[in-house]
Amino acid sequence: MTDMNQQPGEPAAAPKNGMGVTALVLGIVGICLAWIPIIGFLGFILGALAIIFGIIAVVRAHKGTATNMIVSYVGLVIGVIAVIVSIVVFVALVNQVDKHFNERNWGPGADQSSSPSRTNQDGAGSGGDRDALLILAASTSNGSTGF
């Protein structure tokens, strides 16, 4: 492509394709890291950077200063996929950790509504240790030891 302001004998300016290639590489690395639960945030960051570089590369390709429009679009799309995958993996990880701690605190298959630490609508606890303390207090006030 020749420029109207270009002097004869001058070499044509090289296309600026670095942003598109950078978007593609960051998107590929980001999508690979997004599947790993603990370090998936790196996939999110690299995907976001791929989106930024991809947008810059697409704008440059439309202006004519870059010649790699397809690579720019592919890098942009892979960056978006990396961000989406890392968010989905993060949400799945949070749900599994929450499920694990609920099972650890309550036991598998336990009904959380029958817990003695839950309070009734009037603020009083339901059964359990409170009733045992009341029985023990009543038996000791009568003079007996309760045993």
C-alpha positions, 0 to 999 in steps of 0.5 A, spaced: 500 500 500 502 506 498 501 513 501 500 519 497 505 523 501 510 518 501 516 520 497 519 516 491 524 511 493 522 511 501 520 504 503 513 503 505 511 503 513 511 497 516 504 495 518 503 495 526 501 488 527 504 487 534 497 489 538 493 483 534 499 478 536 499 480 543 491 480 544 492 473 541 497 470 545 494 473 552 488 470 550 491 463 549 495 463 555 489 466 559 484 461 557 489 456 559 490 459 566 482 460 566 481 453 567 485 452 574 481 454 580 486 457 584 490 461 579 484 462 575 484 470 576 490 470 572 486 468 566 481 473 568 487 478 568 490 476 561 483 475 558 482 482 560 488 485 557 487 481 551 480 484 550 484 491 551 489 489 546 484 486 541 480 492 541 486 497 539 488 492 534 481 492 531 481 499 530 488 499 527 486 494 522 480 498 520 484 505 520 489 501 515 495 501 519 495 494 521 494 488 516 492 483 521 484 484 522 483 476 523 488 475 528 486 481 532 478 479 532 481 472 534 485 475 540 479 479 542 474 473 542 479 468 545 480 474 551 472 474 552 472 467 552 478 467 557 474 472 562 467 468 561 471 461 563 475 464 569 468 467 572 464 461 571 470 457 574 471 462 580 463 461 581 463 454 581 469 454 586 466 458 591 459 454 590 463 448 592 467 451 598 461 454 601 457 447 600 464 443 603 463 448 609 456 447 610 457 440 610 462 440 615 458 444 620 452 441 619 454 434 617 452 431 610 444 431 609 443 434 616 437 439 617 439 445 618 432 447 621 432 443 627 439 446 630 439 447 637 442 454 636 437 456 632 432 461 635 424 461 635 420 467 633 420 470 640 428 469 640 428 463 645 432 457 643 429 451 641 430 445 646 437 442 647 442 445 652 437 450 655 432 445 657 438 441 660 440 447 664 433 449 666 432 442 669 439 442 672 437 448 676 430 446 678 433 440 681 438 443 685 433 448 688 429 443 691 435 441 695 437 434 691 443 434 687 440 431 680 444 425 680 
